[in-house]
């Protein structure tokens, strides 16, 4: 493996750092996140989105990093996991809560570009994206009665997908309820996974990219313990009619679009690592300043040991993430399906590391760790949000075991 950063990657890093330092006001983002945490309606949450920041990000070309070159984007779509991880780490470290205006579109654009969409579907999405600096989509997968079957593809007794899509001429009619969706209700499109045939979930799910103002779609805010301005909502489909042109990938092959989405989380992990790196540095610096027992707390053996353990875990997580990104790039270059092991194991490790970082902060800050005046309070909320996101922590471990043997396929 060669992890030497290319000149192009260095230029991207320099652009991200300069943009974040010039345009992202971390105090403002924290204030917006605080308001988002107490928002009571989707409309209230929508008004908290940093649209001006998205516009500025679009102007310098950072939102378009993973748009195919033929549409005027950066072209980092196929076999670009290492580059996206490098960029994501830079965005996470210097952009903080504002990094999502870059990192989330990178993943979403990459999924559309590599999700077996037709030429007409690619044109429909990417041409519109290049013209609209606010365009984003959210994902609806989990349902009130079922999530394990949908996210794992394992058919279990009583498990099924309740959201159904029925073909009616050149349209699909969708009915049912989805439970969790980050960005639900505050963006223009949603990527909906619906059952289109009876049978095993891997052979009966189809993906649709739907305009959120389509008649029959409604949203109910999920007031979750989380962080950021994005929010989360339940999505209801009541006889929602969707043109077949807005289908993503083949009929009944939507599970493989979902797999691409799950695999795409790996490069995003770099942004989380960077934020934890920055928080670790803040904790370490405070440990040098705080006096307890007549000396800085960092000189207390147990504190020093805890900080050393977190430092080692940070580097281990970073090495694992880049290793996985490199391996996935090799699989894509060889025309092979990417292994989900790297993304699932990285999510599992990140959740473990976030717990350990929280424990280290408590040891250093003491009872002040949850103070609203300290930067760590927001991370604590975000940590709980990440533990709930996607699938439970044990499921990430189970998936890691399933895909371990095909990690080098």
JODA-V101571 format. One record per pair of residues at least 24 apart in sequence whose C-alpha atoms are under 8 Angstrom apart, sorted by the first residue. I is the first residue (numbers start at 1). J is the second residue. If there is no record, write none. Layout:
BEGIN
i->I j->J
i->I j->J
END
This chain:
BEGIN
i->1 j->326
i->9 j->83
i->9 j->86
i->9 j->87
i->12 j->87
i->13 j->86
i->13 j->87
i->13 j->90
i->16 j->62
i->16 j->87
i->16 j->90
i->16 j->91
i->17 j->90
i->17 j->91
i->17 j->94
i->17 j->95
i->19 j->57
i->20 j->91
i->20 j->94
i->20 j->95
i->21 j->94
i->21 j->95
i->23 j->53
i->23 j->56
i->24 j->53
i->24 j->95
i->24 j->98
i->26 j->95
i->26 j->96
i->26 j->97
i->26 j->98
i->29 j->97
i->29 j->98
i->29 j->228
i->29 j->229
i->30 j->97
i->30 j->228
i->32 j->228
i->32 j->229
i->33 j->227
i->33 j->228
i->33 j->229
i->34 j->227
i->34 j->228
i->36 j->228
i->36 j->229
i->36 j->230
i->36 j->231
i->37 j->223
i->37 j->224
i->37 j->225
i->37 j->226
i->37 j->227
i->37 j->228
i->37 j->229
i->37 j->231
i->38 j->223
i->39 j->223
i->40 j->221
i->40 j->223
i->41 j->220
i->41 j->221
i->42 j->185
i->42 j->186
i->42 j->219
i->42 j->220
i->42 j->221
i->42 j->233
i->43 j->186
i->45 j->186
i->45 j->229
i->45 j->230
i->45 j->231
i->46 j->185
i->46 j->186
i->48 j->229
i->49 j->186
i->49 j->229
i->49 j->230
i->51 j->134
i->53 j->101
i->54 j->101
i->54 j->133
i->54 j->134
i->55 j->133
i->55 j->134
i->57 j->101
i->57 j->102
i->58 j->133
i->62 j->102
i->63 j->101
i->63 j->102
i->63 j->105
i->63 j->106
i->64 j->105
i->64 j->106
i->64 j->130
i->65 j->106
i->66 j->105
i->66 j->106
i->66 j->107
i->66 j->109
i->66 j->110
i->67 j->109
i->67 j->110
i->67 j->113
i->67 j->126
i->68 j->113
i->71 j->126
i->71 j->127
i->71 j->130
i->72 j->130
i->73 j->130
i->76 j->110
i->77 j->109
i->77 j->110
i->77 j->113
i->77 j->114
i->78 j->110
i->78 j->114
i->78 j->329
i->78 j->332
i->78 j->333
i->79 j->328
i->79 j->329
i->79 j->330
i->79 j->332
i->79 j->333
i->80 j->329
i->81 j->266
i->81 j->267
i->81 j->325
i->81 j->326
i->81 j->328
i->81 j->329
i->82 j->267
i->82 j->322
i->82 j->325
i->82 j->326
i->82 j->329
i->84 j->267
i->84 j->268
i->85 j->266
i->85 j->267
i->85 j->268
i->85 j->269
i->85 j->270
i->85 j->271
i->85 j->322
i->85 j->325
i->86 j->270
i->88 j->267
i->88 j->268
i->88 j->269
i->88 j->270
i->88 j->271
i->89 j->270
i->89 j->271
i->89 j->272
i->89 j->273
i->89 j->274
i->90 j->271
i->90 j->274
i->91 j->271
i->92 j->270
i->92 j->271
i->92 j->272
i->92 j->273
i->92 j->274
i->92 j->275
i->93 j->271
i->93 j->274
i->93 j->275
i->93 j->277
i->93 j->278
i->96 j->275
i->97 j->228
i->99 j->271
i->103 j->268
i->103 j->271
i->105 j->136
i->107 j->261
i->107 j->264
i->107 j->265
i->107 j->268
i->108 j->137
i->108 j->261
i->110 j->264
i->111 j->257
i->111 j->260
i->111 j->261
i->111 j->264
i->112 j->248
i->114 j->260
i->115 j->248
i->115 j->249
i->115 j->256
i->115 j->257
i->115 j->260
i->116 j->248
i->116 j->249
i->116 j->250
i->116 j->257
i->117 j->247
i->117 j->248
i->117 j->249
i->117 j->250
i->118 j->248
i->118 j->249
i->120 j->245
i->121 j->245
i->121 j->246
i->121 j->247
i->121 j->248
i->134 j->187
i->135 j->187
i->135 j->188
i->135 j->189
i->136 j->187
i->136 j->188
i->136 j->189
i->137 j->183
i->137 j->187
i->137 j->188
i->137 j->189
i->137 j->190
i->137 j->191
i->138 j->181
i->138 j->182
i->138 j->183
i->138 j->184
i->138 j->187
i->138 j->189
i->138 j->190
i->138 j->191
i->139 j->181
i->139 j->182
i->139 j->184
i->139 j->190
i->139 j->191
i->139 j->192
i->140 j->178
i->140 j->179
i->140 j->180
i->140 j->181
i->140 j->190
i->140 j->191
i->140 j->192
i->140 j->193
i->140 j->235
i->141 j->178
i->141 j->179
i->141 j->180
i->141 j->181
i->141 j->192
i->141 j->193
i->142 j->178
i->142 j->179
i->142 j->180
i->143 j->177
i->143 j->178
i->143 j->179
i->143 j->180
i->144 j->177
i->144 j->178
i->144 j->179
i->147 j->391
i->148 j->391
i->149 j->201
i->150 j->201
i->151 j->258
i->151 j->391
i->152 j->399
i->153 j->200
i->153 j->201
i->153 j->202
i->153 j->255
i->154 j->201
i->155 j->200
i->155 j->201
i->160 j->201
i->161 j->194
i->161 j->195
i->161 j->201
i->162 j->194
i->162 j->195
i->163 j->193
i->163 j->194
i->163 j->195
i->164 j->194
i->164 j->195
i->164 j->196
i->165 j->194
i->165 j->195
i->165 j->196
i->166 j->196
i->170 j->243
i->170 j->244
i->171 j->241
i->171 j->242
i->171 j->243
i->171 j->244
i->172 j->240
i->172 j->241
i->172 j->242
i->172 j->243
i->172 j->244
i->173 j->239
i->173 j->240
i->173 j->241
i->173 j->242
i->174 j->237
i->174 j->238
i->174 j->239
i->174 j->240
i->174 j->241
i->174 j->242
i->175 j->236
i->175 j->237
i->175 j->238
i->175 j->239
i->175 j->240
i->176 j->236
i->176 j->237
i->176 j->238
i->177 j->234
i->177 j->235
i->177 j->236
i->177 j->237
i->178 j->234
i->178 j->235
i->178 j->236
i->179 j->233
i->179 j->234
i->179 j->235
i->180 j->222
i->180 j->232
i->180 j->233
i->180 j->234
i->180 j->235
i->181 j->232
i->181 j->233
i->181 j->234
i->181 j->235
i->182 j->230
i->182 j->231
i->182 j->232
i->182 j->233
i->183 j->230
i->183 j->231
i->183 j->232
i->183 j->233
i->184 j->219
i->184 j->231
i->184 j->232
i->184 j->233
i->184 j->234
i->184 j->235
i->185 j->212
i->185 j->219
i->185 j->233
i->185 j->235
i->186 j->230
i->187 j->212
i->188 j->212
i->188 j->213
i->193 j->254
i->195 j->252
i->196 j->251
i->196 j->252
i->197 j->252
i->201 j->255
i->202 j->252
i->202 j->253
i->202 j->254
i->202 j->255
i->202 j->256
i->203 j->252
i->203 j->253
i->203 j->255
i->204 j->251
i->204 j->252
i->204 j->253
i->204 j->254
i->205 j->251
i->205 j->252
i->205 j->253
i->205 j->254
i->205 j->255
i->206 j->247
i->206 j->248
i->206 j->249
i->206 j->250
i->206 j->251
i->206 j->252
i->206 j->253
i->206 j->254
i->206 j->255
i->207 j->247
i->207 j->248
i->207 j->249
i->207 j->251
i->207 j->253
i->207 j->254
i->207 j->257
i->208 j->242
i->208 j->246
i->208 j->247
i->208 j->248
i->209 j->246
i->209 j->247
i->209 j->248
i->210 j->242
i->210 j->246
i->214 j->240
i->214 j->241
i->215 j->240
i->215 j->241
i->216 j->240
i->224 j->385
i->225 j->381
i->225 j->382
i->225 j->384
i->225 j->385
i->226 j->381
i->226 j->382
i->226 j->383
i->226 j->384
i->226 j->385
i->226 j->386
i->227 j->378
i->227 j->379
i->227 j->381
i->227 j->382
i->227 j->385
i->228 j->382
i->259 j->340
i->262 j->340
i->262 j->343
i->262 j->344
i->263 j->338
i->263 j->339
i->263 j->340
i->263 j->342
i->263 j->343
i->263 j->344
i->264 j->343
i->265 j->343
i->266 j->321
i->266 j->324
i->266 j->325
i->266 j->342
i->266 j->343
i->266 j->344
i->266 j->346
i->266 j->347
i->267 j->321
i->267 j->325
i->269 j->321
i->269 j->346
i->269 j->347
i->269 j->350
i->270 j->318
i->270 j->321
i->272 j->350
i->273 j->314
i->273 j->317
i->273 j->318
i->273 j->350
i->276 j->314
i->276 j->354
i->276 j->357
i->277 j->314
i->279 j->375
i->279 j->376
i->280 j->310
i->280 j->311
i->280 j->357
i->283 j->360
i->283 j->361
i->283 j->364
i->283 j->365
i->286 j->364
i->286 j->365
i->287 j->364
i->287 j->365
i->297 j->364
i->303 j->360
i->303 j->363
i->303 j->364
i->306 j->360
i->307 j->360
i->310 j->353
i->310 j->356
i->310 j->357
i->310 j->360
i->313 j->353
i->314 j->353
i->317 j->346
i->317 j->349
i->317 j->350
i->320 j->346
i->321 j->346
i->327 j->408
i->331 j->408
i->331 j->409
i->336 j->409
i->338 j->407
i->339 j->403
i->339 j->406
i->339 j->407
i->339 j->408
i->339 j->409
i->340 j->400
i->340 j->403
i->340 j->407
i->341 j->399
i->341 j->400
i->341 j->401
i->341 j->402
i->341 j->403
i->341 j->404
i->341 j->406
i->341 j->407
i->342 j->400
i->342 j->407
i->344 j->396
i->344 j->397
i->344 j->399
i->344 j->400
i->345 j->396
i->345 j->397
i->345 j->399
i->345 j->400
i->347 j->396
i->348 j->393
i->348 j->396
i->348 j->397
i->351 j->383
i->351 j->386
i->351 j->387
i->351 j->393
i->354 j->383
i->355 j->383
END
